[in-house]
C-alpha cells in the first residue's frame, strides 16, 4: 500500500504489483558446454511432406 499526504489528509492507495519475472537460477548454466549452432549446422535438405497421409502404411 502507498500512503501519501494530500491537503492535510492521508490518502491510502493500492500499490502497483512488481512485474513478474521468470526465475532462471535453476536453469542458467545447466548445460555449460551448449553453444549456438554454426551456419553450417543450420543447413538442411528439403523433403516432401506427406500432409494428406498418403504415404502411411495402413491395412
N, CA and C atoms as an extended XYZ file, in Angstrom:
177
Properties=species:S:1:pos:R:3:atomname:S:1:resname:S:1:resid:I:1 pbc="F F F"
N         0.834       -1.169        0.000 N   UNK     1
C         0.000        0.000        0.000 CA  UNK     1
C         0.885        1.240        0.000 C   UNK     1
N         0.346        2.269       -0.550 N   UNK     2
C         1.060        3.537       -0.610 CA  UNK     2
C         0.224        4.569        0.150 C   UNK     2
N         0.863        5.248        1.091 N   UNK     3
C         0.201        6.289        1.873 CA  UNK     3
C         0.862        7.612        1.534 C   UNK     3
N         0.044        8.593        1.202 N   UNK     4
C         0.584        9.925        0.919 CA  UNK     4
C        -0.310       10.961        1.574 C   UNK     4
N         0.265       12.117        1.774 N   UNK     5
C        -0.463       13.211        2.412 CA  UNK     5
C        -0.859       14.204        1.332 C   UNK     5
N        -2.142       14.543        1.312 N   UNK     6
C        -2.652       15.477        0.315 CA  UNK     6
C        -3.618       16.437        1.000 C   UNK     6
N        -3.267       17.704        0.985 N   UNK     7
C        -4.103       18.770        1.562 CA  UNK     7
C        -4.457       18.480        3.017 C   UNK     7
N        -3.481       18.002        3.784 N   UNK     8
C        -3.690       17.761        5.200 CA  UNK     8
C        -4.375       16.440        5.520 C   UNK     8
N        -4.652       15.615        4.537 N   UNK     9
C        -5.295       14.321        4.749 CA  UNK     9
C        -4.389       13.221        4.209 C   UNK     9
N        -4.494       12.063        4.832 N   UNK    10
C        -3.741       10.914        4.349 CA  UNK    10
C        -4.574       10.164        3.309 C   UNK    10
N        -3.941        9.843        2.216 N   UNK    11
C        -4.603        9.097        1.147 CA  UNK    11
C        -3.907        7.744        1.036 C   UNK    11
N        -4.693        6.680        1.126 N   UNK    12
C        -4.166        5.323        1.029 CA  UNK    12
C        -4.503        4.798       -0.365 C   UNK    12
N        -3.460        4.345       -1.085 N   UNK    13
C        -3.649        3.829       -2.440 CA  UNK    13
C        -3.078        2.423       -2.537 C   UNK    13
N        -3.637        1.669       -3.429 N   UNK    14
C        -3.119        0.331       -3.689 CA  UNK    14
C        -1.825        0.469       -4.486 C   UNK    14
N        -0.790       -0.225       -4.059 N   UNK    15
C         0.497       -0.181       -4.757 CA  UNK    15
C         0.431       -1.067       -5.993 C   UNK    15
N         1.132       -0.668       -7.045 N   UNK    16
C         1.181       -1.468       -8.263 CA  UNK    16
C         2.053       -2.695       -8.012 C   UNK    16
N         1.606       -3.862       -8.455 N   UNK    17
C         2.420       -5.065       -8.238 CA  UNK    17
C         3.705       -5.006       -9.058 C   UNK    17
N         4.741       -5.618       -8.522 N   UNK    18
C         6.017       -5.675       -9.237 CA  UNK    18
C         5.848       -6.551      -10.471 C   UNK    18
N         6.514       -6.221      -11.569 N   UNK    19
C         6.386       -7.063      -12.764 CA  UNK    19
C         6.908       -8.470      -12.494 C   UNK    19
N         6.173       -9.458      -12.994 N   UNK    20
C         6.560      -10.852      -12.772 CA  UNK    20
C         7.691      -11.221      -13.709 C   UNK    20
N         8.661      -11.915      -13.182 N   UNK    21
C         9.805      -12.355      -13.962 CA  UNK    21
C        10.019      -13.844      -13.726 C   UNK    21
N        10.611      -14.493      -14.697 N   UNK    22
C        10.911      -15.918      -14.578 CA  UNK    22
C        12.232      -16.073      -13.839 C   UNK    22
N        12.252      -16.927      -12.827 N   UNK    23
C        13.469      -17.186      -12.080 CA  UNK    23
C        14.297      -18.220      -12.838 C   UNK    23
N        15.451      -17.806      -13.355 N   UNK    24
C        16.307      -18.691      -14.139 CA  UNK    24
C        17.451      -19.285      -13.324 C   UNK    24
N        17.412      -19.160      -12.014 N   UNK    25
C        18.511      -19.659      -11.183 CA  UNK    25
C        18.735      -21.158      -11.362 C   UNK    25
N        17.672      -21.940      -11.499 N   UNK    26
C        17.822      -23.377      -11.646 CA  UNK    26
C        18.134      -23.812      -13.068 C   UNK    26
N        17.973      -22.924      -14.036 N   UNK    27
C        18.175      -23.266      -15.444 CA  UNK    27
C        19.502      -22.733      -15.955 C   UNK    27
N        19.855      -21.522      -15.564 N   UNK    28
C        21.045      -20.854      -16.075 CA  UNK    28
C        22.287      -21.684      -15.767 C   UNK    28
N        23.039      -22.030      -16.782 N   UNK    29
C        24.263      -22.789      -16.602 CA  UNK    29
C        24.050      -24.284      -16.466 C   UNK    29
N        22.830      -24.775      -16.722 N   UNK    30
C        22.558      -26.204      -16.576 CA  UNK    30
C        23.303      -27.023      -17.631 C   UNK    30
N        23.565      -26.444      -18.788 N   UNK    31
C        24.314      -27.128      -19.853 CA  UNK    31
C        25.475      -26.213      -20.227 C   UNK    31
N        26.565      -26.241      -19.463 N   UNK    32
C        27.647      -25.285      -19.696 CA  UNK    32
C        28.331      -25.423      -21.047 C   UNK    32
N        28.334      -26.603      -21.668 N   UNK    33
C        29.012      -26.778      -22.944 CA  UNK    33
C        28.151      -26.432      -24.152 C   UNK    33
N        26.898      -26.029      -23.936 N   UNK    34
C        25.989      -25.738      -25.038 CA  UNK    34
C        26.405      -24.452      -25.744 C   UNK    34
N        26.519      -24.521      -27.062 N   UNK    35
C        26.912      -23.354      -27.853 CA  UNK    35
C        25.913      -23.167      -28.987 C   UNK    35
N        25.785      -21.956      -29.507 N   UNK    36
C        24.868      -21.723      -30.628 CA  UNK    36
C        25.287      -22.525      -31.857 C   UNK    36
N        24.314      -22.854      -32.690 N   UNK    37
C        24.596      -23.591      -33.921 CA  UNK    37
C        25.369      -22.715      -34.897 C   UNK    37
N        26.294      -23.335      -35.596 N   UNK    38
C        27.022      -22.616      -36.638 CA  UNK    38
C        26.146      -22.571      -37.886 C   UNK    38
N        26.414      -21.659      -38.807 N   UNK    39
C        25.612      -21.609      -40.042 CA  UNK    39
C        25.639      -22.926      -40.816 C   UNK    39
N        26.752      -23.660      -40.762 N   UNK    40
C        26.823      -24.943      -41.459 CA  UNK    40
C        25.879      -25.972      -40.837 C   UNK    40
N        25.707      -25.912      -39.519 N   UNK    41
C        24.823      -26.859      -38.844 CA  UNK    41
C        23.348      -26.537      -39.069 C   UNK    41
N        23.050      -25.334      -39.516 N   UNK    42
C        21.664      -24.930      -39.745 CA  UNK    42
C        21.137      -25.356      -41.117 C   UNK    42
N        22.013      -25.770      -42.005 N   UNK    43
C        21.610      -26.169      -43.352 CA  UNK    43
C        20.951      -27.547      -43.291 C   UNK    43
N        19.821      -27.688      -43.947 N   UNK    44
C        19.162      -28.986      -44.010 CA  UNK    44
C        18.596      -29.182      -45.410 C   UNK    44
N        18.379      -30.438      -45.741 N   UNK    45
C        17.850      -30.774      -47.056 CA  UNK    45
C        16.327      -30.720      -47.012 C   UNK    45
N        15.747      -30.108      -48.024 N   UNK    46
C        14.292      -30.054      -48.118 CA  UNK    46
C        13.767      -31.455      -48.408 C   UNK    46
N        12.597      -31.761      -47.910 N   UNK    47
C        11.972      -33.045      -48.193 CA  UNK    47
C        10.486      -32.817      -48.405 C   UNK    47
N         9.883      -33.723      -49.125 N   UNK    48
C         8.458      -33.614      -49.385 CA  UNK    48
C         7.695      -34.079      -48.148 C   UNK    48
N         6.748      -33.292      -47.732 N   UNK    49
C         5.955      -33.639      -46.556 CA  UNK    49
C         4.647      -34.287      -46.988 C   UNK    49
N         4.236      -35.284      -46.243 N   UNK    50
C         3.019      -36.036      -46.545 CA  UNK    50
C         1.864      -35.479      -45.711 C   UNK    50
N         1.320      -34.338      -46.140 N   UNK    51
C         0.264      -33.683      -45.377 CA  UNK    51
C        -1.047      -34.469      -45.424 C   UNK    51
N        -1.273      -35.218      -46.485 N   UNK    52
C        -2.529      -35.960      -46.627 CA  UNK    52
C        -2.452      -37.372      -46.066 C   UNK    52
N        -1.285      -37.829      -45.659 N   UNK    53
C        -1.131      -39.162      -45.091 CA  UNK    53
C        -1.136      -40.266      -46.134 C   UNK    53
N        -0.846      -39.942      -47.376 N   UNK    54
C        -0.860      -40.934      -48.452 CA  UNK    54
C         0.265      -41.954      -48.311 C   UNK    54
N         1.346      -41.593      -47.673 N   UNK    55
C         2.487      -42.494      -47.546 CA  UNK    55
C         2.432      -43.356      -46.287 C   UNK    55
N         1.385      -43.197      -45.476 N   UNK    56
C         1.252      -44.005      -44.263 CA  UNK    56
C         0.903      -45.435      -44.630 C   UNK    56
N         1.499      -46.374      -43.921 N   UNK    57
C         1.201      -47.789      -44.156 CA  UNK    57
C        -0.057      -48.144      -43.373 C   UNK    57
N        -1.119      -48.428      -44.108 N   UNK    58
C        -2.388      -48.777      -43.463 CA  UNK    58
C        -2.847      -50.129      -43.975 C   UNK    58
N        -3.581      -50.840      -43.134 N   UNK    59
C        -4.112      -52.158      -43.536 CA  UNK    59
C        -5.410      -52.004      -44.271 C   UNK    59
